[in-house]
Amino acid sequence: MRLFAAVLPPGDVVEELAAEVARLRRLPGAGRLRWTARPGWHFTLAFYGEVADDVVPALSDRLARAAHRTAPFPLALAGGGQFGRGRALWTGARGDVEALRLLADRAEAAARKAGVPMGEHRRYKAHLTLARSRDAVDVRPYVAALAEFAGGTWTVADLALVRSRLPASGVPGEQPRYEVVERWALGGAG
């Protein structure tokens, strides 16, 4: 299974973001970007890639512990940026970003302890991907438009293990499908 750990924004926050993305998609050149559909809007905490079915129970147990050790925290979507010289456009986060980073570190450590190969550790950068491009695109106008974006604050109350099914049809623009495998309430046990 192709898996990742994530924080999923609630419906009202997704609606705010949808309005902002609709505004961005009216900017010149927006058609050169592949815009992420609403089901793909999430904060990836740790990407696991293909995980053997027999490893998933151990990973789930470790993620449950990580969630239990993390207190709920406030978060909001805010601002924007790019990765890879215009290959990815994203919105960021404000609020308790350090708690989000800690949860990401715990999600990565859970995988390592469960035997999922994780590669080299990188410092977590809170972002929610809005659009991608195969070619370098000048996304500075979009980043500038996102500079003032500030969504409403919500309380992050759970951690999700998500399965990603990549497009298989070959239809241009087809998006991956996401399925929540399991969710664990944050518990704040330290």
Contacts in CASP RR format, 6 or more apart in sequence:
PFRMAT RR
TARGET T0000
AUTHOR 0000-0000-0000
METHOD contacts of the structure
MODEL  1
MRLFAAVLPPGDVVEELAAEVARLRRLPGAGRLRWTARPGWHFTLAFYGE
VADDVVPALSDRLARAAHRTAPFPLALAGGGQFGRGRALWTGARGDVEAL
RLLADRAEAAARKAGVPMGEHRRYKAHLTLARSRDAVDVRPYVAALAEFA
GGTWTVADLALVRSRLPASGVPGEQPRYEVVERWALGGAG
1 50 0 8 1.000
1 51 0 8 1.000
1 53 0 8 1.000
1 56 0 8 1.000
1 163 0 8 1.000
1 181 0 8 1.000
2 48 0 8 1.000
2 49 0 8 1.000
2 50 0 8 1.000
2 51 0 8 1.000
2 163 0 8 1.000
2 164 0 8 1.000
2 165 0 8 1.000
2 166 0 8 1.000
3 48 0 8 1.000
3 49 0 8 1.000
3 51 0 8 1.000
3 56 0 8 1.000
3 59 0 8 1.000
3 161 0 8 1.000
3 162 0 8 1.000
3 163 0 8 1.000
3 164 0 8 1.000
3 181 0 8 1.000
4 44 0 8 1.000
4 45 0 8 1.000
4 46 0 8 1.000
4 47 0 8 1.000
4 48 0 8 1.000
4 49 0 8 1.000
4 161 0 8 1.000
4 162 0 8 1.000
4 164 0 8 1.000
5 44 0 8 1.000
5 45 0 8 1.000
5 46 0 8 1.000
5 48 0 8 1.000
5 63 0 8 1.000
5 104 0 8 1.000
5 107 0 8 1.000
5 110 0 8 1.000
5 111 0 8 1.000
5 159 0 8 1.000
5 160 0 8 1.000
5 161 0 8 1.000
5 162 0 8 1.000
6 42 0 8 1.000
6 43 0 8 1.000
6 44 0 8 1.000
6 45 0 8 1.000
6 159 0 8 1.000
6 160 0 8 1.000
6 161 0 8 1.000
6 162 0 8 1.000
7 42 0 8 1.000
7 43 0 8 1.000
7 45 0 8 1.000
7 75 0 8 1.000
7 100 0 8 1.000
7 103 0 8 1.000
7 156 0 8 1.000
7 158 0 8 1.000
7 159 0 8 1.000
7 160 0 8 1.000
8 42 0 8 1.000
8 43 0 8 1.000
8 160 0 8 1.000
8 162 0 8 1.000
8 180 0 8 1.000
9 17 0 8 1.000
9 41 0 8 1.000
9 42 0 8 1.000
9 43 0 8 1.000
9 77 0 8 1.000
9 128 0 8 1.000
9 154 0 8 1.000
10 154 0 8 1.000
12 152 0 8 1.000
12 154 0 8 1.000
13 76 0 8 1.000
13 77 0 8 1.000
13 151 0 8 1.000
13 152 0 8 1.000
13 154 0 8 1.000
14 38 0 8 1.000
14 41 0 8 1.000
16 77 0 8 1.000
16 151 0 8 1.000
16 152 0 8 1.000
17 41 0 8 1.000
17 77 0 8 1.000
17 91 0 8 1.000
17 128 0 8 1.000
17 151 0 8 1.000
18 38 0 8 1.000
20 91 0 8 1.000
20 146 0 8 1.000
20 149 0 8 1.000
21 35 0 8 1.000
21 130 0 8 1.000
23 145 0 8 1.000
24 30 0 8 1.000
24 130 0 8 1.000
24 131 0 8 1.000
24 142 0 8 1.000
24 145 0 8 1.000
24 146 0 8 1.000
25 31 0 8 1.000
25 35 0 8 1.000
27 141 0 8 1.000
27 142 0 8 1.000
27 145 0 8 1.000
28 141 0 8 1.000
30 142 0 8 1.000
32 133 0 8 1.000
32 135 0 8 1.000
32 137 0 8 1.000
33 89 0 8 1.000
33 131 0 8 1.000
33 132 0 8 1.000
33 133 0 8 1.000
33 137 0 8 1.000
33 139 0 8 1.000
34 131 0 8 1.000
34 132 0 8 1.000
34 133 0 8 1.000
34 173 0 8 1.000
35 130 0 8 1.000
35 131 0 8 1.000
36 129 0 8 1.000
36 130 0 8 1.000
36 131 0 8 1.000
36 132 0 8 1.000
36 175 0 8 1.000
37 175 0 8 1.000
39 175 0 8 1.000
39 177 0 8 1.000
39 178 0 8 1.000
40 129 0 8 1.000
40 175 0 8 1.000
40 176 0 8 1.000
40 178 0 8 1.000
41 128 0 8 1.000
41 130 0 8 1.000
42 128 0 8 1.000
42 160 0 8 1.000
42 162 0 8 1.000
42 178 0 8 1.000
43 93 0 8 1.000
43 100 0 8 1.000
43 126 0 8 1.000
43 127 0 8 1.000
43 128 0 8 1.000
45 100 0 8 1.000
45 103 0 8 1.000
45 104 0 8 1.000
45 107 0 8 1.000
45 108 0 8 1.000
45 124 0 8 1.000
45 159 0 8 1.000
46 104 0 8 1.000
46 107 0 8 1.000
46 108 0 8 1.000
46 110 0 8 1.000
46 111 0 8 1.000
46 118 0 8 1.000
48 59 0 8 1.000
48 111 0 8 1.000
48 116 0 8 1.000
48 118 0 8 1.000
51 59 0 8 1.000
51 116 0 8 1.000
55 114 0 8 1.000
55 115 0 8 1.000
55 116 0 8 1.000
56 181 0 8 1.000
58 113 0 8 1.000
58 114 0 8 1.000
58 115 0 8 1.000
59 110 0 8 1.000
59 111 0 8 1.000
59 114 0 8 1.000
59 115 0 8 1.000
59 116 0 8 1.000
59 161 0 8 1.000
60 161 0 8 1.000
60 181 0 8 1.000
60 182 0 8 1.000
61 114 0 8 1.000
62 109 0 8 1.000
62 110 0 8 1.000
62 111 0 8 1.000
62 113 0 8 1.000
62 114 0 8 1.000
63 107 0 8 1.000
63 110 0 8 1.000
63 159 0 8 1.000
63 161 0 8 1.000
63 182 0 8 1.000
63 184 0 8 1.000
64 184 0 8 1.000
65 110 0 8 1.000
66 103 0 8 1.000
66 106 0 8 1.000
66 107 0 8 1.000
66 109 0 8 1.000
66 110 0 8 1.000
66 159 0 8 1.000
66 184 0 8 1.000
67 158 0 8 1.000
67 159 0 8 1.000
67 184 0 8 1.000
67 185 0 8 1.000
67 186 0 8 1.000
67 187 0 8 1.000
68 184 0 8 1.000
68 186 0 8 1.000
68 187 0 8 1.000
68 188 0 8 1.000
68 189 0 8 1.000
69 106 0 8 1.000
69 187 0 8 1.000
69 188 0 8 1.000
69 189 0 8 1.000
69 190 0 8 1.000
70 99 0 8 1.000
70 102 0 8 1.000
70 103 0 8 1.000
70 106 0 8 1.000
70 159 0 8 1.000
70 186 0 8 1.000
70 187 0 8 1.000
70 188 0 8 1.000
70 190 0 8 1.000
71 99 0 8 1.000
71 186 0 8 1.000
71 187 0 8 1.000
71 188 0 8 1.000
71 190 0 8 1.000
72 155 0 8 1.000
72 156 0 8 1.000
72 157 0 8 1.000
72 186 0 8 1.000
72 187 0 8 1.000
72 188 0 8 1.000
73 95 0 8 1.000
73 96 0 8 1.000
73 99 0 8 1.000
73 100 0 8 1.000
73 155 0 8 1.000
73 156 0 8 1.000
73 186 0 8 1.000
74 95 0 8 1.000
74 96 0 8 1.000
74 153 0 8 1.000
74 154 0 8 1.000
74 155 0 8 1.000
74 156 0 8 1.000
75 93 0 8 1.000
75 94 0 8 1.000
75 95 0 8 1.000
75 96 0 8 1.000
75 97 0 8 1.000
75 100 0 8 1.000
75 153 0 8 1.000
75 154 0 8 1.000
75 155 0 8 1.000
75 156 0 8 1.000
76 93 0 8 1.000
76 94 0 8 1.000
76 95 0 8 1.000
76 150 0 8 1.000
76 151 0 8 1.000
76 152 0 8 1.000
76 153 0 8 1.000
76 154 0 8 1.000
77 91 0 8 1.000
77 92 0 8 1.000
77 93 0 8 1.000
77 94 0 8 1.000
77 128 0 8 1.000
77 149 0 8 1.000
77 150 0 8 1.000
77 151 0 8 1.000
77 152 0 8 1.000
78 91 0 8 1.000
78 92 0 8 1.000
78 93 0 8 1.000
78 94 0 8 1.000
78 149 0 8 1.000
78 150 0 8 1.000
78 151 0 8 1.000
79 91 0 8 1.000
79 92 0 8 1.000
79 146 0 8 1.000
79 147 0 8 1.000
79 148 0 8 1.000
79 149 0 8 1.000
79 150 0 8 1.000
80 89 0 8 1.000
80 90 0 8 1.000
80 91 0 8 1.000
80 92 0 8 1.000
80 127 0 8 1.000
80 143 0 8 1.000
80 146 0 8 1.000
80 147 0 8 1.000
80 149 0 8 1.000
81 89 0 8 1.000
81 90 0 8 1.000
81 91 0 8 1.000
81 92 0 8 1.000
81 127 0 8 1.000
81 139 0 8 1.000
81 143 0 8 1.000
81 146 0 8 1.000
82 88 0 8 1.000
82 89 0 8 1.000
82 90 0 8 1.000
82 139 0 8 1.000
82 140 0 8 1.000
82 143 0 8 1.000
83 90 0 8 1.000
83 127 0 8 1.000
84 136 0 8 1.000
85 136 0 8 1.000
86 133 0 8 1.000
86 136 0 8 1.000
86 137 0 8 1.000
86 138 0 8 1.000
86 139 0 8 1.000
87 132 0 8 1.000
87 133 0 8 1.000
87 134 0 8 1.000
87 135 0 8 1.000
87 136 0 8 1.000
87 137 0 8 1.000
88 129 0 8 1.000
88 131 0 8 1.000
88 132 0 8 1.000
88 133 0 8 1.000
89 129 0 8 1.000
89 130 0 8 1.000
89 131 0 8 1.000
89 132 0 8 1.000
89 139 0 8 1.000
89 142 0 8 1.000
89 143 0 8 1.000
90 127 0 8 1.000
90 128 0 8 1.000
90 129 0 8 1.000
90 130 0 8 1.000
91 127 0 8 1.000
91 128 0 8 1.000
91 130 0 8 1.000
91 146 0 8 1.000
91 149 0 8 1.000
92 126 0 8 1.000
92 127 0 8 1.000
92 128 0 8 1.000
93 100 0 8 1.000
93 126 0 8 1.000
93 127 0 8 1.000
93 128 0 8 1.000
94 150 0 8 1.000
95 153 0 8 1.000
97 126 0 8 1.000
99 156 0 8 1.000
100 124 0 8 1.000
100 126 0 8 1.000
100 156 0 8 1.000
101 123 0 8 1.000
101 124 0 8 1.000
101 126 0 8 1.000
103 156 0 8 1.000
103 159 0 8 1.000
103 186 0 8 1.000
104 124 0 8 1.000
105 124 0 8 1.000
107 159 0 8 1.000
108 118 0 8 1.000
108 121 0 8 1.000
111 118 0 8 1.000
112 118 0 8 1.000
130 142 0 8 1.000
131 139 0 8 1.000
131 142 0 8 1.000
133 139 0 8 1.000
156 186 0 8 1.000
157 185 0 8 1.000
157 186 0 8 1.000
158 183 0 8 1.000
158 184 0 8 1.000
158 185 0 8 1.000
158 186 0 8 1.000
159 183 0 8 1.000
159 184 0 8 1.000
159 186 0 8 1.000
160 180 0 8 1.000
160 181 0 8 1.000
160 182 0 8 1.000
160 183 0 8 1.000
161 180 0 8 1.000
161 181 0 8 1.000
161 182 0 8 1.000
161 183 0 8 1.000
162 178 0 8 1.000
162 179 0 8 1.000
162 180 0 8 1.000
162 181 0 8 1.000
163 178 0 8 1.000
163 179 0 8 1.000
163 180 0 8 1.000
163 181 0 8 1.000
164 176 0 8 1.000
164 177 0 8 1.000
164 178 0 8 1.000
165 176 0 8 1.000
165 177 0 8 1.000
165 178 0 8 1.000
165 179 0 8 1.000
166 176 0 8 1.000
167 173 0 8 1.000
167 174 0 8 1.000
167 175 0 8 1.000
167 176 0 8 1.000
END
